[in-house]
Structure formats: structure tokens, C-alpha cells
Amino acid sequence: MEYKPANLNSSLNSKMRQMKKFLIILVTAAAFTACNNDAGSAEEKKDSTVNTIDSTATAKKDSVENRADSIKNKIDSTAGAKKDSVTKK
């Protein structure tokens, strides 16, 4: 057997084509796997979305209520302190 660079190039080209085919198959399989959705029906997807929106709205409402209560308590304590300082004079 004699070393021939032309044979080496054709061998590399063949391996590169095989690797490209393998890569395309691998990417296609990964895309199908990533796009697989566990939800059984459109109704389940809708319920899941509604539940997420409801929980987000509830959390936001609680946050606003807590902030309002905090501000009210601060105002009440400031007003009480002012009243006490006026009463002591």
C-alpha cells in the first residue's frame, strides 16, 4: 500500500459527510424532543395557563395589599407620635 494524498482527502470527505448526516439526525431528534408537549389536550394547556395567570394576579394583589398596609401603619404611627408630642406640650 502506498500513501496517496488523494485517497486521504476522499476518506476525510466521506467521514465528514457521515458526521454531517449524523449531526442533522441528532439535531432533528433534539428538536422533536424539545417540542414534545406533555399536556394531553388544549383544555389542559388552557387550564395550566389560567392557573398561572391567577396565581400571578393573586401574588400581585397580596403584594399591593401588604404595601398599602405598611404605608397605612407608618402614617398611623407618625400621626400618633405627632398627637402625643402635641399632648405633652
C-alpha positions as CSV (number, residue, x, y, z in Angstrom):
1,M,0.0,0.0,0.0
2,E,1.3,3.3,-1.0
3,Y,0.4,6.6,0.6
4,K,-1.8,8.7,-1.7
5,P,-3.0,12.1,-0.5
6,A,-6.0,11.9,-2.9
7,N,-7.2,8.8,-1.1
8,L,-6.8,10.5,2.3
9,N,-8.9,13.5,1.1
10,S,-11.7,11.3,-0.2
11,S,-11.6,9.3,3.1
12,L,-11.9,12.5,5.1
13,N,-14.7,13.8,2.9
14,S,-16.6,10.6,3.3
15,K,-16.2,10.8,7.1
16,M,-17.2,14.5,7.1
17,R,-20.4,13.6,5.2
18,Q,-21.2,10.9,7.6
19,M,-20.7,13.2,10.5
20,K,-22.9,15.9,8.9
21,K,-25.7,13.4,8.4
22,F,-25.3,12.2,12.0
23,L,-25.4,15.8,13.2
24,I,-28.5,16.6,11.2
25,I,-30.2,13.5,12.6
26,L,-29.1,14.4,16.1
27,V,-30.4,18.0,15.8
28,T,-33.7,16.8,14.4
29,A,-34.2,14.3,17.2
30,A,-33.3,17.1,19.8
31,A,-35.8,19.4,18.2
32,F,-38.6,16.8,18.3
33,T,-37.7,16.1,21.9
34,A,-37.7,19.8,22.9
35,C,-41.0,20.4,21.2
36,N,-42.7,17.4,22.8
37,N,-45.5,18.7,25.0
38,D,-46.8,16.7,27.9
39,A,-50.2,18.3,28.0
40,G,-52.8,15.9,26.8
41,S,-55.2,18.4,25.3
42,A,-55.9,22.0,24.6
43,E,-58.1,22.2,27.6
44,E,-55.2,21.1,29.9
45,K,-53.0,23.7,28.3
46,K,-55.7,26.4,28.9
47,D,-56.2,25.3,32.5
48,S,-52.5,25.5,33.1
49,T,-52.2,29.0,31.6
50,V,-55.3,30.2,33.6
51,N,-53.8,28.8,36.8
52,T,-50.5,30.6,36.2
53,I,-52.2,33.9,35.5
54,D,-54.5,33.5,38.6
55,S,-51.6,32.8,40.9
56,T,-49.6,35.7,39.5
57,A,-52.6,38.0,39.9
58,T,-53.1,36.8,43.5
59,A,-49.4,37.3,44.4
60,K,-49.5,40.8,42.9
61,K,-52.7,41.6,44.8
62,D,-51.2,40.4,48.1
63,S,-48.1,42.5,47.4
64,V,-50.1,45.6,46.8
65,E,-52.2,45.0,50.0
66,N,-49.1,44.4,52.1
67,R,-47.6,47.6,50.7
68,A,-50.8,49.6,51.4
69,D,-51.0,48.2,55.0
70,S,-47.4,49.1,55.6
71,I,-47.9,52.7,54.4
72,K,-51.1,53.0,56.5
73,N,-49.3,51.7,59.6
74,K,-46.5,54.2,59.0
75,I,-48.9,57.1,58.6
76,D,-50.9,56.0,61.7
77,S,-47.7,55.7,63.8
78,T,-46.5,59.1,62.6
79,A,-49.9,60.7,63.3
80,G,-49.9,59.1,66.8
81,A,-46.4,60.4,67.5
82,K,-47.4,63.9,66.5
83,K,-50.6,63.7,68.6
84,D,-48.5,62.6,71.6
85,S,-46.0,65.3,71.1
86,V,-48.7,68.0,70.9
87,T,-50.5,66.5,74.0
88,K,-47.2,66.6,76.1
89,K,-46.6,70.3,75.4
